[in-house]
Amino acid sequence: MLDLMRKHAYSWLTRAVVIALIGVFAFWGVSTGMFTRIKPVATVNGHQILTKDVDQQAQQLRRKLEQIYGPEASEALARYNVREQALEELVDQQLVLDEANRLGLKISDAALEQMIEAQTAFQVDGHFDFAIYQTALRSENMRPADFESELRLEMLQQLMQRMVIQTVEVSDAELRQLYDQSNLKLALSYVEITYKDFESTITPIDKQIADFFQTHREQFREPERISFDFIRYDPDRLAAKVNPSDKEVQNYYNRQRDSGLTHPEQVRARHILIAVAPDATPAQKAAAKAKADDLLKQIKGGADFAKLAKQFSDDPGNKNSGGELGYFDQKQMVKPFADAAFGMKAGELTVVQTQYGYHVIEVEDHKLAHVETLDEARPHIVEALRHRAGAEQAHQAIDQDLGDALSGKGLQQLADKRGLDLVKTPMLAANESTPEISDPSLMRDAFKLNPNDVRVISGRDAQYIVKLIERKPSYLPKLAEIEPKVRAALVRQMAEAKALELATTFLKQVKDPAKFAPATASGKLAVHTTGDFSRADGSIPGIGEFHEAVQEASLLSGTPAIIDRPLTLDGNAYIFEVTSRTPPTDDQWKAAKAAFKDQLIRQRQAQAWESFVQELRARAQIFVRPELVGEQGTTM
């Protein structure tokens, strides 16, 4: 069949089939500058990764983030350096393909043919239809040979990954031990002795301050600082006056109507799972159902869904995020769950049973399947075309302007020519910023420059031409310049020592748990109680994240029991009494075992694959070009 396919020309399948293989268009556009057209972004064992490859991969990542985060996608993208991550993925893909070739692994024509025939987009009534296949390919104007090559590479990478992760195993004993550790319930009583209670009583003399400064000089070292000028080549600003024609808008709509402008029905929901073991008795099932019904009643009465999910859900994958599942389509959930969720409106709640147990479901949003009309899509299309035009202009402009800047032209002159702003920064340390610097990669890479260096730095959503103006080395100030700062640091250290000293003295009186309450009463110390909380959280109610204390409390045997040393956090001292330790029951373990094992296996498989890829990286020769990815050329 593959030979027959190759006789027919030209194209690609719909986005629904190949979203993992191509992006719809490159975020940065297609550069016509000689500078980016010739040089690869990176080389991996001699294989070139080009700008268009990074652009394409970055666009895929953006679309995936948009699918995962929905309305919050823009906020997520602001924290995520998409182009850097895209390059990392392309490097890893090439390393995996090189290793597959070294091992002599191949995807046969028969396996490739079977994969193509299995795609539902090419089927009619469940059977492969060659005419449909041809139509799908022609719609994207790409040759079948290219599609086959890309799909074959994708299958080869998947084969390598299966070979690595299938070696992962976890014994039942280890599973139970990890489950017990993660689901242990603790309850504590504690005394908090804060250092601030002692600060007002401490008045150090000049000699103490001078001695403290001499022994802690590095603590007061001023960091290295730089100042630099930069121009931000913002694609949207460069293309602000671009007005796509009706024909361009129509052509874009025709290309994207069956992919980017066709939206399947989706639901955003969260759930609380009350797990039921496959061999559960009728009584156990009834108890789980009653618990789910009670939680539903509490939520309808105003209880916080997220808090109840953290406390009661048996789904370890999302309980700590309040049971949040994000957006999903009907095929992504087991049928009873999907049937229930997709039959609900936003804000509705229900309980549904699946093979995993009982789920309390709340639907947060429900999007019906639809295809955008041309009028509906026009604003988005105009924005996309305008942005693409701006990206092309940015590429061309920055290629030309970098050459001009290196030839001696001032950045102010270049900024004025483009209608852009020249930003002049004050002296900044590496962890400092200004309102004009919204991209951390700009500061990071500017610090790699020398005075008068001019470079292109690639950021999350724009590129910059940067000139380093001044670099001020790190230095140690004189005591007279920072005496108040040194005095405050010394006072705090002495106050922390007094807090720890008092906690140590108090602990000597309460090594026996029976003496805890009388000793606190005698010392007029406030006793705080936590109630039951999960060890897995790593946080203590009333205090916050305190992993050391949670770990110590978990290791004690028998209750009540006193942790035998004061523990400190942020300068404050604590004495803890463990009032109860409640491990999960056998019934809880049986009910949660399948889901817990599945999550742990997937986690271990991901770790095994990551370790495998890191080993490939360690053996590889990887070179990245700074002017195209925003970092100095380094061998990775």
C-alpha positions in Angstrom: 0.0 0.0 0.0 2.9 2.4 0.7 4.1 2.2 -2.8 0.6 3.0 -4.0 0.4 5.9 -1.7 3.7 7.3 -3.0 2.1 7.5 -6.5 -0.3 10.1 -5.3 0.9 13.5 -4.5 1.3 16.1 -2.2 0.2 16.6 1.3 -0.4 15.9 4.9 -3.2 14.7 7.1 -5.4 16.7 9.3 -4.2 18.3 12.6 -6.2 15.7 14.6 -3.9 13.0 13.4 -0.5 14.7 13.4 -0.6 17.3 16.1 2.3 15.5 17.6 4.3 15.8 14.4 3.7 19.3 13.0 2.6 22.8 14.1 0.1 24.8 12.0 2.5 27.7 11.5 5.8 28.8 13.1 5.5 31.3 15.9 8.5 33.2 14.6 7.5 32.9 11.0 9.9 32.1 8.1 13.0 34.2 8.3 14.3 35.6 5.1 17.4 37.0 6.7 20.7 35.3 5.6 21.8 35.1 9.2 19.1 32.7 10.3 18.7 31.0 7.0 22.2 29.5 7.0 23.1 28.8 10.6 21.4 26.0 12.5 20.1 26.6 16.0 22.0 23.6 17.3 23.9 20.5 16.2 23.5 17.1 17.8 26.2 14.6 17.0 26.5 16.4 13.6 22.7 16.6 12.9 21.4 20.1 12.4 18.4 21.6 14.2 17.1 24.6 12.2 15.1 27.6 13.2 12.0 26.3 11.4 12.3 23.1 13.4 12.3 25.0 16.7 9.5 27.3 15.5 7.4 24.3 14.6 8.0 22.5 17.9 7.3 25.6 19.9 4.0 26.1 18.2 3.0 22.5 19.2 4.0 23.2 22.8 1.9 26.3 22.9 -1.1 24.5 21.6 -0.7 21.7 24.1 -0.4 24.3 27.0 -3.6 26.0 25.6 -5.4 22.6 25.7 -4.2 21.8 29.2 -4.8 25.2 30.8 -7.7 26.5 28.8 -8.5 30.1 29.9 -5.4 30.2 32.1 -3.1 29.3 29.2 -1.8 32.9 28.8 -0.7 33.0 32.4 1.0 29.6 32.1 2.8 30.6 28.9 4.1 33.7 30.7 6.0 31.4 33.1 7.1 28.9 30.4 10.0 29.5 28.0 8.5 27.7 25.1 11.3 28.0 22.6 14.0 26.7 25.0 11.8 23.8 25.9 11.1 23.1 22.2 14.8 23.0 21.5 15.4 20.6 24.4 12.7 18.3 23.1 14.2 18.3 19.6 17.7 17.6 21.0 16.3 14.6 22.9 14.4 13.3 19.9 17.6 13.3 17.8 19.5 11.6 20.5 16.9 8.8 20.8 16.8 8.3 17.0 20.6 8.1 16.9 20.5 5.4 19.6 17.8 3.5 17.8 19.9 3.5 14.7 22.9 2.4 16.6 21.0 -0.5 18.0 19.7 -1.4 14.5 16.1 -0.8 15.3 13.7 -0.3 12.4 10.0 0.2 11.7 8.9 -2.2 8.9 6.7 -1.2 6.0 4.1 -3.6 7.3 4.0 -1.9 10.8 3.9 1.5 9.2 1.1 0.5 6.9 -0.8 -1.0 9.9 -0.4 2.3 11.8 -1.8 4.4 8.9 -4.7 2.1 8.4 -5.6 2.3 12.1 -6.1 6.1 12.1 -9.7 6.8 12.5 -9.4 10.0 10.3 -8.7 7.6 7.4 -11.6 5.2 8.1 -15.2 4.9 7.0 -17.4 2.6 9.2 -14.3 1.4 11.0 -12.4 0.4 7.8 -9.5 2.2 6.1 -10.6 4.1 3.1 -7.8 5.0 0.6 -9.9 7.8 -1.0 -10.3 9.5 2.4 -6.6 9.1 3.0 -5.8 10.8 -0.3 -8.2 13.7 0.5 -6.7 14.2 3.9 -3.2 14.4 2.5 -4.2 16.8 -0.3 -5.9 19.1 2.2 -2.4 20.0 3.7 -0.4 19.9 0.5 2.4 17.6 1.5 3.9 14.6 -0.1 2.9 11.1 1.2 6.6 10.2 1.4 7.2 13.0 3.9 4.2 11.9 6.0 5.5 8.3 6.1 9.0 9.4 7.0 7.7 11.5 10.0 5.4 8.8 11.2 8.1 6.2 10.9 10.4 8.3 13.1 7.6 8.8 15.6 7.0 5.1 15.8 10.8 4.4 16.2 10.9 6.8 19.2 7.9 5.2 20.8 9.6 1.8 20.3 12.7 3.0 22.1 10.6 4.4 24.9 8.7 1.1 25.4 12.0 -0.8 25.5 13.2 1.4 28.4 10.1 1.7 30.5 9.0 -1.9 30.3 11.8 -2.9 32.6 10.2 -0.9 35.5 8.7 -3.1 38.2 7.5 -2.4 41.8 6.9 -5.2 44.3 3.7 -5.4 46.4 5.7 -4.9 49.6 7.3 -1.7 48.3 3.9 -0.5 47.1 2.3 -1.0 50.5 5.3 0.7 52.3 5.1 3.7 50.1 1.3 3.9 50.3 1.5 3.7 54.1 4.1 6.5 54.2 2.1 8.7 51.9 -1.2 8.2 53.6 -0.2 8.2 57.3 -2.3 10.6 59.3 -0.6 12.6 62.1 -1.8 14.8 64.9 0.5 17.1 66.9 0.6 19.4 69.8 3.4 22.0 69.8 5.0 25.0 71.4 6.3 27.8 69.2 9.0 30.0 70.6 9.6 32.9 68.2 12.9 34.8 68.0 11.0 38.2 67.7 10.0 37.9 71.3 13.7 38.4 72.3 14.8 41.1 69.8 13.7 44.0 71.9 15.8 42.8 74.9 19.1 42.6 72.9 21.4 45.7 72.6 24.8 44.7 71.2 27.8 46.9 71.8 30.1 48.2 69.1 32.7 45.5 69.6 30.1 42.8 69.2 28.9 44.4 65.9 32.5 44.7 64.6 33.4 41.1 65.5 30.2 39.8 63.9 31.0 41.8 60.8 34.5 40.3 60.6 33.3 36.7 61.0 30.4 37.1 58.6 31.8 39.4 56.0 30.6 37.3 53.0 27.0 37.6 54.2 27.2 41.3 53.5 28.9 41.1 50.1 27.3 43.3 47.4 26.6 41.2 44.3 27.9 41.9 40.9 25.8 44.3 38.9 25.4 45.3 35.3 23.7 48.0 33.3 22.7 47.5 29.6 20.7 49.0 26.8 18.3 46.9 24.8 15.7 47.1 22.0 12.8 44.7 22.1 11.7 43.5 18.7 8.1 42.9 19.5 6.3 41.1 16.6 2.9 42.6 17.5 4.2 46.1 17.6 6.2 45.8 14.4 3.0 44.5 12.6 0.5 46.9 14.3 -0.3 48.5 10.9 -0.5 45.2 9.0 -4.1 44.6 7.7 -4.5 41.2 6.1 -6.7 41.1 3.0 -10.0 39.4 2.9 -8.4 36.8 0.6 -5.6 36.1 3.1 -8.2 35.7 5.9 -10.3 33.4 3.8 -7.3 31.2 2.8 -6.3 30.9 6.4 -9.8 30.0 7.4 -10.0 27.3 4.7 -6.7 25.8 5.9 -7.6 25.8 9.6 -11.3 25.1 9.5 -11.0 21.4 10.0 -8.2 21.6 12.6 -7.6 24.7 14.7 -11.1 26.1 14.2 -12.9 22.9 14.9 -13.4 22.4 18.6 -14.6 19.1 20.1 -17.0 19.0 23.0 -15.0 19.4 26.2 -15.7 19.5 29.9 -13.6 20.9 32.7 -14.3 19.1 36.0 -12.8 18.0 39.4 -13.5 14.9 41.4 -13.1 13.2 44.7 -12.5 9.4 44.4 -13.7 7.1 47.1 -11.8 4.0 45.9 -13.4 0.5 45.9 -11.3 -2.6 45.5 -12.3 -5.0 42.7 -13.0 -7.7 45.3 -14.9 -5.4 47.7 -17.8 -6.9 49.6 -21.3 -5.4 49.2 -20.9 -3.8 52.6 -17.6 -2.2 51.6 -19.2 -0.8 48.4 -22.2 0.5 50.4 -19.9 2.2 52.8 -17.9 3.9 50.0 -21.1 5.0 48.3 -22.4 6.4 51.6 -19.1 8.3 52.1 -19.3 9.8 48.6 -23.0 10.8 49.1 -22.0 12.5 52.4 -19.2 14.4 50.7 -21.7 15.5 48.0 -24.1 16.7 50.7 -21.3 18.7 52.4 -20.3 20.4 49.1 -23.9 21.3 48.3 -24.1 22.7 51.8 -21.2 25.0 51.1 -18.1 23.0 52.0 -14.9 23.6 50.1 -14.5 21.0 47.3 -10.8 21.4 47.1 -10.2 21.0 50.8 -12.4 17.8 50.9 -10.5 16.4 47.9 -7.2 16.9 49.6 -8.5 15.2 52.7 -10.5 12.4 51.4 -9.8 11.6 47.7 -8.1 8.3 46.9 -6.8 9.6 43.5 -3.1 10.4 44.3 -2.7 12.1 40.9 -4.8 15.2 41.7 -6.0 15.1 45.3 -3.4 17.7 46.3 -4.6 20.0 43.5 -8.1 19.9 44.9 -9.2 17.1 42.5 -8.7 19.3 39.4 -8.8 17.4 36.1 -8.6 20.3 33.7 -10.4 20.1 30.3 -10.9 16.7 28.7 -13.0 15.1 25.9 -15.2 12.0 26.1 -12.4 9.6 25.0 -10.1 10.7 27.8 -12.2 9.3 30.6 -13.7 5.9 31.4 -17.2 5.7 29.9 -19.4 6.0 33.1 -17.4 9.1 34.2 -17.5 10.7 30.8 -21.2 9.9 30.4 -22.0 11.7 33.7 -19.7 14.7 33.2 -20.8 15.4 29.6 -24.4 15.2 30.6 -24.0 18.0 33.2 -24.0 21.7 33.1 -21.3 24.0 34.6 -21.8 24.1 38.4 -23.7 20.8 38.7 -22.6 18.0 41.1 -23.2 14.3 41.1 -21.9 10.9 42.3 -21.0 8.3 39.7 -19.6 4.8 40.0 -16.8 3.4 37.8 -14.5 0.4 38.1 -12.3 2.5 40.4 -15.0 3.4 42.9 -17.3 6.3 43.5 -16.6 9.8 42.2 -18.0 13.0 43.5 -17.9 15.1 40.3 -18.3 18.9 39.9 -18.4 20.2 36.3 -16.7 23.7 36.2 -17.2 24.4 32.5 -18.8 22.7 29.5 -17.9 23.6 25.9 -20.1 22.2 23.1 -18.5 21.0 19.9 -18.5 23.6 17.2 -16.8 24.9 14.1 -16.1 28.6 14.1 -17.7 30.6 11.3 -15.5 32.9 9.3 -17.0 35.9 11.1 -16.4 34.3 14.5 -12.8 33.4 13.6 -11.9 36.6 11.8 -10.5 38.5 14.9 -8.3 35.5 15.8 -7.2 35.0 12.2 -6.3 38.7 11.7 -4.3 38.6 15.0 -2.5 35.4 13.9 -1.7 36.7 10.4 -0.6 40.0 11.9 1.5 38.3 14.4 3.1 36.1 11.8 3.9 39.1 9.7 5.4 40.8 12.7 7.5 37.8 13.4 8.8 37.8 9.9 9.5 41.6 10.1 11.3 41.0 13.5 13.5 38.4 12.0 14.5 40.5 9.0 14.9 43.7 11.1 17.1 42.0 13.8 19.3 40.4 11.2 20.0 43.8 9.6 20.2 45.8 12.8 22.6 43.4 14.5 25.0 43.9 11.6 24.6 47.7 11.8 25.1 47.7 15.5 28.3 45.7 15.2 29.4 48.2 12.5 29.1 51.0 15.0 25.6 52.4 14.7 24.0 53.4 18.0 21.1 51.5 19.4 19.0 54.7 19.7 19.3 55.3 16.0 18.3 51.7 15.2 15.3 51.9 17.6 14.1 55.2 16.1 14.3 53.7 12.6 12.0 50.8 13.6 9.6 52.9 15.8 10.7 50.9 18.8 11.9 52.0 22.3 15.5 51.9 23.6 15.5 50.8 27.2 18.4 51.9 29.4 18.6 49.9 32.7 20.1 51.0 36.0 22.7 48.9 37.7 21.1 45.6 38.4 22.0 42.4 40.2 21.2 39.0 38.7 18.1 38.6 40.9 16.8 42.2 40.3 14.7 43.5 37.5 12.7 46.6 36.2 9.2 46.8 34.8 10.6 46.8 31.3 12.3 43.4 31.9 9.5 40.8 31.9 11.6 38.0 30.5 14.1 36.3 32.9 16.2 35.1 30.0 17.1 38.7 29.2 18.8 39.3 32.5 20.3 35.8 32.6 22.0 36.2 29.2 22.9 39.8 29.6 25.0 38.8 32.5 27.1 36.7 30.2 28.2 39.7 28.1 31.3 41.9 28.5 31.2 45.7 28.4 30.4 47.0 24.9 29.4 43.5 23.7 26.4 43.6 21.3 24.3 40.4 21.0 20.9 39.1 20.0 19.0 37.5 22.9 16.0 35.3 22.2 13.2 35.6 24.8 9.9 33.9 25.4 7.9 36.0 22.9 10.4 38.4 21.3 14.0 38.9 20.5 16.3 41.6 21.7 19.4 43.4 20.6 21.4 44.1 23.8 24.5 46.1 24.5 26.3 45.8 27.9 27.2 49.3 29.1 28.9 48.6 32.5 29.8 45.8 34.8 30.4 46.5 38.5 32.2 43.6 40.2 31.0 42.1 43.5 32.7 43.8 46.5 32.7 43.9 50.3 31.5 47.2 51.8 33.0 48.8 54.8 31.2 48.4 58.2 30.5 52.1 58.4 28.5 52.0 55.2 26.2 49.2 56.4 26.3 49.3 60.2 22.4 49.2 60.7 22.2 46.2 58.4 24.9 44.4 60.4 23.4 45.3 63.7 20.0 43.9 62.6 21.6 40.7 61.5 23.4 40.3 64.8 20.3 41.0 66.8 18.4 38.4 64.9 21.1 35.8 65.4 21.2 36.4 69.1 17.4 36.3 69.4 17.3 33.0 67.5 19.9 31.6 69.9 17.8 32.7 72.9 14.7 31.1 71.4 16.5 27.8 70.8 18.0 27.9 74.3 14.6 28.4 75.9 13.2 25.5 73.8 16.1 23.2 74.9 15.6 24.1 78.5 11.8 23.4 78.2 12.3 20.1 76.5 14.4 18.8 79.4 11.3 19.1 81.5 8.9 17.3 79.1 10.7 14.2 77.8 7.9 12.2 79.3 4.7 13.0 77.3 2.7 13.0 80.5 4.6 16.1 81.6 4.0 18.1 78.4 0.7 19.8 79.5 1.9 20.6 83.1 5.2 22.0 81.8 3.5 24.3 79.3 1.1 25.5 81.9 3.9 26.1 84.3 5.9 28.0 81.8 2.8 29.9 80.5 3.5 28.7 77.0 0.7 28.5 74.5 0.0 25.0 73.1 -1.2 24.6 69.6 -2.9 21.5 68.2 -3.1 20.5 64.5 -5.8 17.9 64.4 -5.3 15.1 61.9 -3.3 15.9 58.7 -1.7 13.9 56.0 2.1 13.2 56.1 2.2 13.4 52.3 1.5 17.2 52.5 4.8 18.0 54.2 3.0 20.9 55.9 1.8 21.3 59.5 -1.5 23.1 60.0 -0.8 26.5 61.7 2.9 26.5 60.7 3.2 25.6 57.0 5.7 23.6 55.1 8.0 21.9 57.7 9.3 18.6 56.1 11.8 18.0 58.9 9.2 18.0 61.6 6.8 15.8 59.6 9.6 13.3 58.9 10.6 13.1 62.6 7.0 12.7 63.7 6.4 9.9 61.2 9.4 7.9 62.5 8.3 7.8 66.1 6.8 4.6 67.3 3.9 4.7 69.7 1.9 7.7 70.8 1.9 10.0 72.6 5.6 10.7 72.0 7.9 13.7 72.2 10.4 14.6 69.4 13.6 14.5 71.4 15.1 17.8 70.1 13.9 21.3 69.4 13.4 21.9 65.7 13.8 25.3 64.0 12.1 27.0 61.1 12.8 30.6 60.0 14.5 31.3 63.2 11.7 30.1 65.5 12.1 27.1 67.8 9.5 24.3 68.2 8.8 21.4 70.6 6.5 18.8 69.2 4.4 16.1 70.9 2.9 13.5 68.5 -0.5 12.8 69.8 -1.6 10.3 67.2 -0.3 8.4 64.2 -2.9 6.6 62.1 -1.7 4.4 59.2 -4.2 3.5 56.4 -6.3 0.4 57.0 -6.0 -2.8 54.9 -9.4 -1.9 53.4 -8.2 1.5 52.3 -5.1 -0.1 50.8 -7.1 -2.7 48.9 -9.4 0.0 47.5 -6.5 2.4 46.5 -3.9 -0.2 45.4 -4.7 -0.3 41.7 -4.7 3.5 41.3 -1.7 4.0 43.5 0.3 1.3 41.6 -0.6 2.8 38.3 0.5 6.2 39.4 3.8 4.9 40.9 4.6 2.8 37.8 4.0 5.8 35.5 6.2 8.0 37.8 9.0 5.4 37.8 8.7 4.9 34.0 9.1 8.7 33.5 12.1 8.7 35.8 13.7 5.7 33.9 13.1 7.4 30.6 14.6 10.7 31.8 17.6 8.9 33.1 18.1 7.1 29.8 17.9 10.4 27.9 20.3 12.1 30.3 22.8 9.3 29.7 22.5 9.9 26.0 23.1 13.6 26.5 26.2 12.8 28.6 27.8 10.9 25.7 26.7 13.3 22.9 28.2 16.3 21.3 25.7 19.1 21.4 26.3 22.7 20.4 23.8 25.5 20.7 24.1 28.8 18.9 23.4 31.7 21.3 22.2 34.2 18.7 19.3 32.0 17.8 18.2 30.7 21.3 19.2 33.4 23.6 22.2 31.8 25.4 25.9 31.8 24.9 27.3 29.1 22.7 28.0 26.1 24.8 28.8 22.5 24.4 26.1 20.5 26.2 
